[in-house]
């Protein structure tokens, strides 16, 4: 992986991580289009640059992270389902990350769901985040372990199912991303060092640092755009985007064009 390829993948991560269009799916597609080999380091890179995206949430919502201890307990409750299921099904999840067919179908089906979300929850006037609602959102987050589903989409819909407004649900989704993505990144980093101690050379470390910086900057801009747009317009644009992208990918594969990650 070259520095330019790393920057492009990090830009995609920063744009898509907090939008309901699946960052994992888009990074898999980008990796294929750039001809990047799916090596152990590349797999680690696509996970590790989430650190940059995480930091953007902490910076943008800095004051919100100094709330009561209750705030952190609720995040922990929301984080638990994904932590348990993610650890138990780690190998299965890794195998699905290499399957563009799974990504395409998930994008397509998720797009249809987003077309109707605003109608389903149009009467939501806002609800306090409780331990129960945190846990429910955490269960929704587990669905996003399927590549192409989108962690952001799943958790926002989960929050809205608990009476939250679009903005409330989106912001709680951002907060929940911090322990979830930090945990996933830390685990992958540990596993990578344990299984391939020589994988992170000085060149690789440089690429990781550049990727995280780029993902941080782009994610900050994406979050500001998303909150403003979501509050005014809702999910339909993202739904149509997913449907078109998913359909195009399926059509290309049906035409015999190989899109599997190498």
N, C-alpha and C positions, 0 to 999 in steps of 0.2 A: 504494500500500500504506500503510495506516494503522499507527500504533504498536501498536494492539491486535492487528491482523492479524499483524504481525511477531512479537509476543510469543507468540501462539498457535502460529504455525509453528515458532518456536524451541523451544517446549515439546515439540512433536511431535518435532523433531530431537533434542533432548536425551534424550527417553525411548527413541526407537527406534534411535539411531545404533549402540549397542553390543548391542542385542537382535537375535536372528536373524529379524527380521520386516520388514526393509527400510525404512530411514529415507527414502530417496529416494521409494519408492512411497508412503509415508504423507504425505510433504510434498506430493507431487503431488495426492493425494486431498484433503488439507486445503486446499490452494490452490484447488482447484475448489469445495469446499464453502463456502469463504469468499468466493468470487466474485472472487478476486484475478487481475487481468490478468497474463498471462505476458510481461511486458515484459523488456527487457534487464537492468534493475536487479533485478527479482524473480528472474530466473535467477541473477544474480550473488549475490544475498542467500542463496538456498538453498544455495549452495556455500560462501560466506564464513562463515556461522555455524558451519561445521564447526570453525573455529578455536577456538571456545569449547569444543566437545566434545573437541578434541585436548588443550587445556589441562587438562581434568579428568583425563585419563589421566596426564599428567605430574605433576600435583599428588598424585594418589592413589598413584602408584607412583614417587614422587620418588627414593627410594633405589635402586630397581632401575635407574634410568637412569645410575647411577654405577658400572656394572659394568665389565668389561674392554673393551678396544677391540674384541675379538672379537664382543661383543654387537652393536655398531654395524655391523660388517661383515656379520653375519648378517641384520640388518634391511635393510641395503642390497641384499643378494642377494634377499631376499624382495620388496623394493620394485621392483626392476628390471623384471620382466615387465609389471606394471601401468603403469609409467612409459612403457615403449616402446609397448605396445599402445594405451594411453590417448591418447598423443600422435598416433599414426598414425590412430586411428579417432575422433578427437574430434568431427568433424561428425556421424558416424553415431550416436554416443552421445547427442549433444545432440538429435538428431531423435527418438530413442526416448524421451527424457525427457518428451516431450509426448504420449505415447501411453498412455492408461490401459488399453487392451486388453493391451498388453505387460506392464504392471504386474500386472494381474489374473491373467493366465496364469502369470506367474512366481511370484506369491504362492501360487497353487493347487498348482503342481507342486512348488515348494520345500517346501510344507507336507507333502506326502506323503513327501518325502525325510526330513524331520525326524521323522516318526513311527517310522522304522526305524533312525535313526542310533545310538541307544543299544544296539540289538540287534547291529548290525554291529560295533561296537567295544567290546562289553561286556568283553572280555578285556584291554583296555589297562590297563597298570599304571604307565605313565609312561615317557617316553623323552627323552633329552637333545636339545635343539635343535641340529641340525647344519647345515652349509651346504646339504646336499642337501635336508633337510626344509624349510629356509627357502625354498629355490627352489620346491619343490613347493607349499607354502602360497601363495607368490606367484603361481603358475599358477592355483590355485583362486581367488585374489582377482580374477583377470581375468574370471572368469565373472560376478562381481558388477557388471560394467559394464552388464549388462542390467538395466534398472530393475525392481525388485521381487524380485530374487534375494536381496539382502542380503549386503553385504561381510562382516558379522560371521558369518553362517551359513556362507558359502563358506569363509572362512579357518579357522573352528573345525573344520569337517568336514575340511578339508585337513590341519590339525594332528593330528586324531584318526586320519586315515589313515596318519600317520607314527608312530603308537604313543603319542601324547600322551594324557593323561587329559583329561576335559572341562575342568577348571580350567586345566591347563597350556595347552591349545589356546586357551581363551578369553583368557587373559592374553597369550599371544603375539599373538593377533589384535588385542588392544588396543594392544600395542607397535607392531605393524606399521601400525596405523592412523595413527600420528603422522607418519612420513614420507610415507605415501600421501596422507592427507588434506591435509597441509600443502602437498605438491607440487601437488595438484589445485586447492586454494584459491589458492595463489600464482599458478599459471598462469592461472586464470580472472580473477583480479584484474588481472594484467598485460594480458591480452587485452581485458578490459573497458575499461581506461584507454586502451589503444592505439586501439581501434575507436570508443569513445564517451567521449572525455576529459571531456565535460560531464555524464556520467551520475551521478557521485557529488557531488551538491550537499551543502550543510551538513545539510539535512534527511535526506538519504539516509545520510550518515555517522552521524548520530544514531541512525537506525533500525538500522544495522549494529552499532553499539556495544551497543545495548539487546539486540538479537538474540543477540549473542555472550555477553553476561553471562547471559542467561536460559538459553541452551543449556549453558553451563558448569555452572551450579548444578544444573539438572535432570539432566544427564549424570552428574554425580558420584553423585547418588542412585540413578540407574538402574544404574550399574555395580555399586554395593554390593549392590543387590537381585539383580541377575542372577547374580553370582558365587555368592552364597549359595544361590539357588534352583537354579541349574544343578548345583551340587555334590550337592544332595540329591535333586532330582527329574528332571533330564534335560530333553529337548527336546519331549516329547509335547504339552504344553500349547501351546507356540509353534507346533507343527505344526498342531494343530487350529484355532488362531486364524487362521493363514494360509489354511487351506482354506476356512473359513467366510467370511472377508473376500473372498478371491478369487472364491468362488462367488457371493456377493452382488453384487459388481461386475459379473460376467459376466451375471447374471440381470437387473440393472438395464439394462445395455446391450442385452440381447436384447429387453427390453420397450420399447425405443425411447427410453429416457431418456439424453440426451446427457451423457457424462461426460468428453469430451475437454477438455484444458486449452486455454483460449482463447488 
